[in-house]
Every structure is written in C-alpha cells, then in structure tokens.
Amino acid sequence: MSDKMEDAGVGTKACAEEFWRWKEYRHHDESIDWRDAQIVSAGIDIGSVSSQAVILVDSKLFAFSNQRTGFDSPESANKAINWAMEGTGMTLDDIHYTVGTGYGRVNVPFAQKAITEIACHARGGNLMYGPTVRTILDMGGQDCKAIRCDQRGKVEAFLMNDKCAAGTGRGMEVFADLLSVPIQDVGELSLSVEQEPDPVSSTCVVFAKSEASALLREGWPKNKVLAAYCAAMAHRVVTLLERIEVEKDFAITGGIGKNAGVVKRIEMELGLTALQTRYDSQIAGALGAALFANALEGKRRKS
C-alpha cells in the first residue's frame, strides 16, 4: 500500500480547542485500474465514532476512507464510500457487491448484506496481520472486543465489553480534551514518564476524568496523568483478553491500536508483542466486510 495519503483535514474553521479531533483521511492506489477488474467489492463499517469504507479490486486494496460518523448512519455510509471513490472515476454502479458492518450495518442503503463487526474484524485482521494471527483485540469507539480466530480468519470465540467508555476511543478523546493534548500525541506523551504511576479508575470514564482533574490540581504533569489513564485502559482490556485466553499471534485493530502508550502497556501486561502491519489498524472491519463482499459476489456468479 502506498504511503501517499490525502488529508481532508477538519475544515478551515475547525476549533483549535478540539484536541480530541483526529484527522480524517482517504487513500487510493493509482497503480490499479479498476476498469479491468472481474469483481469490485466494498465494505462499509459504520461505527459509533468513526466510519470506514474499503474498496477492493479483485481482492486487492484499491481505496479506503476514514472519517467521523455523523448523526445519520445512511448519510455516513454515503459520505464514506463517496470519499473513497473520489478522484477514481468510479461510481456506486461500478461496485458489484457491498457488505455493511459495525453498529450502523443495517442502515447502509446500498449494501446487499450486513455482517457483524466481530466476523469482519477477524476476516480483515487475517489479511492485515497474516494467517498466523489467533487473537485480535478490537479497540473501538465505544466498546472493546476480544476475538479468537483460526488461520482463515473465522471466529472461534469472542468477548465484548461495552458497559463503559473507559477502555475505548471515546474515553481517550475525553482525556485529550481534558488535558488539551492533541489526541495523536497522547500515546507518546504518556510514555515520557520516568516512573509508571498508579492507574486511575478503569471502570468509568466519568470517575477517571474526575480523578484526573484532582491529580492535575495536585500538580501532576500532563504526561503523568496520561500515563495513569493509558495504564488503566491497558489493564481493563487485558482483563478482557485473559478471560478469552490469549493465543499467539496477537494483534490490535481499531483507532486505539495507533496509541503507543496503550499498546505498549498491553504488551507489558500480557508479556507479548503485538503484530505489526502495513495497513491502517482502523480499516480492519471495513476490509473484512469488503473481503466477504468479494466472496459473496463470486459465489453469486457461480450459482
């Protein structure tokens, strides 16, 4: 995958105070001519916080987009796919099969089928990290999922924690705003402490925020407060992983997979090193959905 990305930004009038706001972006591989393809498939992942669209051309990654989910799932789906297709000459009519996934999967107006995000993350993770991956941690905007899969990316078992945002991307956004630290800088800043502090509350983001505010008033520097929160997030999801019994190889998908402060602390608690990938961890669900779409279109043509 090319490193070339097109940054949509957040608009010229975006407020500098919105430290939680991550950059939306898209990519397409200009070396692939989709007009020569046998099958063009798409996956649309409408999550609680972000939405991704992935387009495959004969099973090869051609284009993707990643942007904030709006208040309307069908509109978010349309925006995601249209942005992914932008500048390619492709239209919806050129896509043979589309699968929707994520919280808004049943509200993707142009999808032929909806498949759970658990199945899609396992399938997408299998391509992104290779067939050796057996345990996938999907750290999403509002929940975390621990998934065990086989060498084909088929789900064997899973557990989900969706009771609180404390161990999710939305919780991290709350802390970025609280501390006035750009969210993309949170992970590395949290690792700049000389000694690991005790974690803050890991059971409730409201309690964690209140505790962090008290620590700031006591004179704690921002990096130490962030270290305490990242440690709390890591411990919370490790508890979930231990319940499903982690098997090697291990990988992390979702936006928090980009946060080195959380990832390294998860690795330390587990005694494992997470697999690396050339893909973007946030597109795993949409990628898996697009792979399912490709297979379903191939099956349809054979019937």
One Martini backbone bead per residue (centre of mass of N, CA, C, O) as a GRO file, in nm:
protein
  303
    1MET     BB    1   0.096   0.036   0.023
    2SER     BB    2   0.075   0.349  -0.007
    3ASP     BB    3   0.178   0.649   0.162
    4LYS     BB    4  -0.028   0.803   0.019
    5MET     BB    5  -0.213   1.081   0.141
    6GLU     BB    6  -0.535   1.237   0.195
    7ASP     BB    7  -0.609   1.529   0.366
    8ALA     BB    8  -0.912   1.668   0.482
    9GLY     BB    9  -0.940   1.743   0.750
   10VAL     BB   10  -1.170   1.992   0.938
   11GLY     BB   11  -1.155   2.256   0.836
   12THR     BB   12  -1.094   2.601   0.850
   13LYS     BB   13  -1.294   2.627   1.128
   14ALA     BB   14  -1.153   2.473   1.322
   15CYS     BB   15  -1.100   2.412   1.648
   16ALA     BB   16  -0.824   2.416   1.850
   17GLU     BB   17  -0.979   2.288   2.112
   18GLU     BB   18  -1.013   2.007   1.949
   19PHE     BB   19  -0.820   1.757   2.065
   20TRP     BB   20  -0.991   1.494   1.980
   21ARG     BB   21  -0.943   1.552   1.682
   22TRP     BB   22  -0.908   1.358   1.414
   23LYS     BB   23  -0.789   1.271   1.114
   24GLU     BB   24  -0.908   1.263   0.808
   25TYR     BB   25  -0.896   1.002   0.543
   26ARG     BB   26  -0.746   0.895   0.228
   27HIS     BB   27  -0.711   0.627  -0.032
   28HIS     BB   28  -0.540   0.545  -0.351
   29ASP     BB   29  -0.444   0.315  -0.604
   30GLU     BB   30  -0.301   0.416  -0.906
   31SER     BB   31  -0.200   0.121  -1.017
   32ILE     BB   32  -0.506   0.056  -1.030
   33ASP     BB   33  -0.743  -0.082  -1.268
   34TRP     BB   34  -1.080  -0.120  -1.223
   35ARG     BB   35  -1.182  -0.172  -1.525
   36ASP     BB   36  -1.034  -0.476  -1.526
   37ALA     BB   37  -1.224  -0.606  -1.334
   38GLN     BB   38  -1.418  -0.863  -1.206
   39ILE     BB   39  -1.418  -0.756  -0.892
   40VAL     BB   40  -1.605  -0.513  -0.705
   41SER     BB   41  -1.564  -0.436  -0.362
   42ALA     BB   42  -1.737  -0.352  -0.044
   43GLY     BB   43  -1.681  -0.188   0.279
   44ILE     BB   44  -1.893  -0.082   0.562
   45ASP     BB   45  -1.804   0.097   0.866
   46ILE     BB   46  -2.040   0.178   1.120
   47GLY     BB   47  -1.957   0.350   1.382
   48SER     BB   48  -1.984   0.541   1.670
   49VAL     BB   49  -1.728   0.732   1.564
   50SER     BB   50  -1.642   0.574   1.298
   51SER     BB   51  -1.592   0.561   0.933
   52GLN     BB   52  -1.552   0.301   0.679
   53ALA     BB   53  -1.412   0.255   0.347
   54VAL     BB   54  -1.373  -0.032   0.125
   55ILE     BB   55  -1.193  -0.110  -0.181
   56LEU     BB   56  -1.195  -0.385  -0.402
   57VAL     BB   57  -0.973  -0.532  -0.657
   58ASP     BB   58  -0.951  -0.839  -0.679
   59SER     BB   59  -0.868  -0.831  -0.353
   60LYS     BB   60  -0.747  -0.546  -0.379
   61LEU     BB   61  -0.638  -0.259  -0.247
   62PHE     BB   62  -0.767   0.056  -0.360
   63ALA     BB   63  -0.965   0.192  -0.131
   64PHE     BB   64  -1.003   0.449   0.136
   65SER     BB   65  -1.188   0.559   0.432
   66ASN     BB   66  -1.177   0.804   0.719
   67GLN     BB   67  -1.445   0.903   0.940
   68ARG     BB   68  -1.679   1.065   1.096
   69THR     BB   69  -1.959   0.997   1.255
   70GLY     BB   70  -2.273   1.073   1.227
   71PHE     BB   71  -2.620   1.093   1.296
   72ASP     BB   72  -2.638   0.942   1.007
   73SER     BB   73  -2.584   0.641   0.873
   74PRO     BB   74  -2.649   0.668   0.567
   75GLU     BB   75  -2.478   0.926   0.532
   76SER     BB   76  -2.209   0.807   0.628
   77ALA     BB   77  -2.192   0.593   0.407
   78ASN     BB   78  -2.195   0.783   0.163
   79LYS     BB   79  -1.947   0.950   0.240
   80ALA     BB   80  -1.740   0.721   0.255
   81ILE     BB   81  -1.764   0.611  -0.040
   82ASN     BB   82  -1.729   0.880  -0.195
   83TRP     BB   83  -1.446   0.940  -0.084
   84ALA     BB   84  -1.307   0.681  -0.185
   85MET     BB   85  -1.389   0.749  -0.499
   86GLU     BB   86  -1.240   0.995  -0.524
   87GLY     BB   87  -1.071   1.034  -0.833
   88THR     BB   88  -1.141   0.737  -0.988
   89GLY     BB   89  -1.430   0.716  -1.162
   90MET     BB   90  -1.609   0.590  -0.962
   91THR     BB   91  -1.914   0.421  -0.888
   92LEU     BB   92  -2.164   0.245  -0.748
   93ASP     BB   93  -2.223   0.084  -1.019
   94ASP     BB   94  -1.919  -0.052  -1.009
   95ILE     BB   95  -2.021  -0.210  -0.765
   96HIS     BB   96  -2.108  -0.542  -0.704
   97TYR     BB   97  -2.046  -0.555  -0.379
   98THR     BB   98  -2.193  -0.494  -0.044
   99VAL     BB   99  -2.085  -0.461   0.299
  100GLY     BB  100  -2.212  -0.424   0.620
  101THR     BB  101  -2.091  -0.276   0.932
  102GLY     BB  102  -2.148  -0.235   1.248
  103TYR     BB  103  -2.381  -0.050   1.404
  104GLY     BB  104  -2.483   0.055   1.095
  105ARG     BB  105  -2.526  -0.197   0.895
  106VAL     BB  106  -2.852  -0.174   0.839
  107ASN     BB  107  -2.792   0.148   0.717
  108VAL     BB  108  -2.682   0.060   0.433
  109PRO     BB  109  -2.835   0.137   0.137
  110PHE     BB  110  -2.613  -0.029  -0.074
  111ALA     BB  111  -2.632  -0.298   0.070
  112GLN     BB  112  -2.670  -0.656   0.048
  113LYS     BB  113  -2.520  -0.691   0.336
  114ALA     BB  114  -2.495  -0.794   0.686
  115ILE     BB  115  -2.210  -0.795   0.916
  116THR     BB  116  -2.043  -0.845   1.175
  117GLU     BB  117  -1.766  -0.701   1.327
  118ILE     BB  118  -1.635  -0.957   1.429
  119ALA     BB  119  -1.607  -1.107   1.158
  120CYS     BB  120  -1.461  -0.870   1.008
  121HIS     BB  121  -1.208  -0.842   1.192
  122ALA     BB  122  -1.108  -1.127   1.149
  123ARG     BB  123  -1.081  -1.112   0.840
  124GLY     BB  124  -0.910  -0.852   0.823
  125GLY     BB  125  -0.681  -0.944   1.019
  126ASN     BB  126  -0.584  -1.182   0.844
  127LEU     BB  127  -0.471  -0.995   0.620
  128MET     BB  128  -0.303  -0.781   0.783
  129TYR     BB  129  -0.135  -1.017   0.975
  130GLY     BB  130  -0.208  -1.297   0.899
  131PRO     BB  131  -0.263  -1.650   0.951
  132THR     BB  132  -0.134  -1.652   1.257
  133VAL     BB  133  -0.359  -1.513   1.377
  134ARG     BB  134  -0.564  -1.560   1.696
  135THR     BB  135  -0.569  -1.268   1.837
  136ILE     BB  136  -0.815  -1.000   1.865
  137LEU     BB  137  -0.810  -0.649   1.934
  138ASP     BB  138  -1.095  -0.437   1.944
  139MET     BB  139  -1.060  -0.079   1.966
  140GLY     BB  140  -1.313   0.121   1.995
  141GLY     BB  141  -1.526   0.384   2.061
  142GLN     BB  142  -1.744   0.194   2.271
  143ASP     BB  143  -1.567  -0.077   2.250
  144CYS     BB  144  -1.451  -0.414   2.326
  145LYS     BB  145  -1.284  -0.691   2.146
  146ALA     BB  146  -1.234  -1.038   2.189
  147ILE     BB  147  -1.069  -1.247   1.942
  148ARG     BB  148  -1.095  -1.572   1.809
  149CYS     BB  149  -0.905  -1.737   1.545
  150ASP     BB  150  -0.825  -1.873   1.255
  151GLN     BB  151  -0.637  -1.911   0.957
  152ARG     BB  152  -0.908  -1.772   0.801
  153GLY     BB  153  -1.076  -1.574   1.000
  154LYS     BB  154  -1.246  -1.744   1.193
  155VAL     BB  155  -1.463  -1.748   1.444
  156GLU     BB  156  -1.442  -1.902   1.779
  157ALA     BB  157  -1.428  -1.647   1.982
  158PHE     BB  158  -1.589  -1.403   2.218
  159LEU     BB  159  -1.558  -1.074   2.375
  160MET     BB  160  -1.746  -0.801   2.538
  161ASN     BB  161  -1.704  -0.441   2.616
  162ASP     BB  162  -1.997  -0.198   2.677
  163LYS     BB  163  -2.035  -0.035   2.965
  164CYS     BB  164  -1.780   0.160   2.897
  165ALA     BB  165  -1.550   0.423   2.785
  166ALA     BB  166  -1.274   0.370   2.938
  167GLY     BB  167  -1.169   0.144   2.695
  168THR     BB  168  -1.184   0.375   2.464
  169GLY     BB  169  -1.182   0.616   2.226
  170ARG     BB  170  -1.371   0.814   2.370
  171GLY     BB  171  -1.214   0.829   2.632
  172MET     BB  172  -0.959   0.951   2.500
  173GLU     BB  173  -1.093   1.210   2.402
  174VAL     BB  174  -1.164   1.322   2.679
  175PHE     BB  175  -0.864   1.347   2.772
  176ALA     BB  176  -0.753   1.528   2.552
  177ASP     BB  177  -0.940   1.764   2.628
  178LEU     BB  178  -0.875   1.797   2.929
  179LEU     BB  179  -0.542   1.835   2.857
  180SER     BB  180  -0.477   1.968   2.583
  181VAL     BB  181  -0.416   1.711   2.383
  182PRO     BB  182  -0.342   1.579   2.109
  183ILE     BB  183  -0.441   1.266   2.028
  184GLN     BB  184  -0.172   1.186   1.865
  185ASP     BB  185   0.013   1.248   2.145
  186VAL     BB  186  -0.065   1.072   2.390
  187GLY     BB  187   0.108   0.812   2.382
  188GLU     BB  188   0.399   0.933   2.388
  189LEU     BB  189   0.359   1.111   2.639
  190SER     BB  190   0.295   0.869   2.837
  191LEU     BB  191   0.609   0.755   2.791
  192SER     BB  192   0.773   1.015   2.940
  193VAL     BB  193   0.803   0.873   3.199
  194GLU     BB  194   1.004   0.758   3.460
  195GLN     BB  195   0.742   0.654   3.620
  196GLU     BB  196   0.488   0.454   3.693
  197PRO     BB  197   0.178   0.509   3.768
  198ASP     BB  198  -0.109   0.480   3.896
  199PRO     BB  199  -0.400   0.400   3.806
  200VAL     BB  200  -0.688   0.489   3.721
  201SER     BB  201  -0.991   0.453   3.658
  202SER     BB  202  -1.143   0.154   3.474
  203THR     BB  203  -1.482   0.172   3.504
  204CYS     BB  204  -1.499   0.501   3.454
  205VAL     BB  205  -1.480   0.798   3.283
  206VAL     BB  206  -1.589   0.990   3.498
  207PHE     BB  207  -1.401   0.905   3.728
  208ALA     BB  208  -1.136   0.945   3.573
  209LYS     BB  209  -1.173   1.248   3.523
  210SER     BB  210  -1.196   1.332   3.820
  211GLU     BB  211  -0.922   1.217   3.908
  212ALA     BB  212  -0.748   1.379   3.707
  213SER     BB  213  -0.828   1.661   3.807
  214ALA     BB  214  -0.707   1.620   4.090
  215LEU     BB  215  -0.414   1.569   3.995
  216LEU     BB  216  -0.373   1.844   3.863
  217ARG     BB  217  -0.419   2.008   4.128
  218GLU     BB  218  -0.160   1.860   4.261
  219GLY     BB  219   0.066   1.879   4.002
  220TRP     BB  220   0.042   1.700   3.776
  221PRO     BB  221   0.152   1.610   3.491
  222LYS     BB  222   0.029   1.522   3.191
  223ASN     BB  223   0.197   1.262   3.140
  224LYS     BB  224   0.113   1.122   3.408
  225VAL     BB  225  -0.191   1.116   3.362
  226LEU     BB  226  -0.180   0.960   3.095
  227ALA     BB  227  -0.038   0.713   3.209
  228ALA     BB  228  -0.269   0.638   3.405
  229TYR     BB  229  -0.483   0.597   3.179
  230CYS     BB  230  -0.340   0.397   2.991
  231ALA     BB  231  -0.310   0.183   3.212
  232ALA     BB  232  -0.613   0.144   3.258
  233MET     BB  233  -0.686   0.055   2.974
  234ALA     BB  234  -0.499  -0.186   2.956
  235HIS     BB  235  -0.608  -0.346   3.199
  236ARG     BB  236  -0.899  -0.375   3.103
  237VAL     BB  237  -0.833  -0.542   2.837
  238VAL     BB  238  -0.667  -0.769   2.963
  239THR     BB  239  -0.898  -0.889   3.123
  240LEU     BB  240  -1.054  -0.970   2.870
  241LEU     BB  241  -0.834  -1.149   2.737
  242GLU     BB  242  -0.803  -1.354   2.973
  243ARG     BB  243  -1.093  -1.473   2.941
  244ILE     BB  244  -1.016  -1.588   2.638
  245GLU     BB  245  -0.736  -1.668   2.596
  246VAL     BB  246  -0.447  -1.602   2.476
  247GLU     BB  247  -0.325  -1.636   2.144
  248LYS     BB  248  -0.102  -1.696   1.928
  249ASP     BB  249  -0.121  -1.442   1.755
  250PHE     BB  250  -0.120  -1.081   1.820
  251ALA     BB  251  -0.376  -0.820   1.769
  252ILE     BB  252  -0.458  -0.470   1.680
  253THR     BB  253  -0.754  -0.289   1.644
  254GLY     BB  254  -0.819   0.022   1.575
  255GLY     BB  255  -0.751   0.336   1.698
  256ILE     BB  256  -0.584   0.242   1.958
  257GLY     BB  257  -0.359   0.096   1.786
  258LYS     BB  258  -0.206   0.395   1.762
  259ASN     BB  259  -0.148   0.383   2.076
  260ALA     BB  260   0.146   0.338   2.233
  261GLY     BB  261   0.067   0.361   2.536
  262VAL     BB  262  -0.133   0.121   2.530
  263VAL     BB  263   0.012  -0.105   2.375
  264LYS     BB  264   0.267  -0.135   2.558
  265ARG     BB  265   0.101  -0.207   2.817
  266ILE     BB  266  -0.029  -0.459   2.709
  267GLU     BB  267   0.232  -0.611   2.644
  268MET     BB  268   0.342  -0.614   2.935
  269GLU     BB  269   0.105  -0.773   3.067
  270LEU     BB  270   0.121  -1.023   2.858
  271GLY     BB  271   0.409  -1.082   2.723
  272LEU     BB  272   0.358  -0.941   2.437
  273THR     BB  273   0.380  -0.887   2.082
  274ALA     BB  274   0.241  -0.708   1.855
  275LEU     BB  275   0.149  -0.702   1.554
  276GLN     BB  276   0.239  -0.583   1.241
  277THR     BB  277   0.138  -0.335   0.983
  278ARG     BB  278   0.075  -0.171   0.669
  279TYR     BB  279  -0.186  -0.113   0.770
  280ASP     BB  280  -0.474   0.023   0.893
  281SER     BB  281  -0.631  -0.049   1.190
  282GLN     BB  282  -0.918   0.098   1.120
  283ILE     BB  283  -0.998  -0.100   0.851
  284ALA     BB  284  -1.067  -0.396   0.929
  285GLY     BB  285  -1.378  -0.413   0.906
  286ALA     BB  286  -1.407  -0.312   0.611
  287LEU     BB  287  -1.218  -0.522   0.490
  288GLY     BB  288  -1.379  -0.770   0.572
  289ALA     BB  289  -1.637  -0.688   0.423
  290ALA     BB  290  -1.505  -0.684   0.138
  291LEU     BB  291  -1.426  -0.984   0.141
  292PHE     BB  292  -1.711  -1.091   0.165
  293ALA     BB  293  -1.816  -0.956  -0.093
  294ASN     BB  294  -1.633  -1.103  -0.290
  295ALA     BB  295  -1.733  -1.392  -0.218
  296LEU     BB  296  -2.038  -1.344  -0.275
  297GLU     BB  297  -2.005  -1.270  -0.574
  298GLY     BB  298  -1.868  -1.533  -0.662
  299LYS     BB  299  -2.108  -1.716  -0.573
  300ARG     BB  300  -2.328  -1.585  -0.744
  301ARG     BB  301  -2.194  -1.653  -1.027
  302LYS     BB  302  -2.205  -1.977  -0.978
  303SER     BB  303  -2.532  -2.009  -0.941
   0.00000   0.00000   0.00000
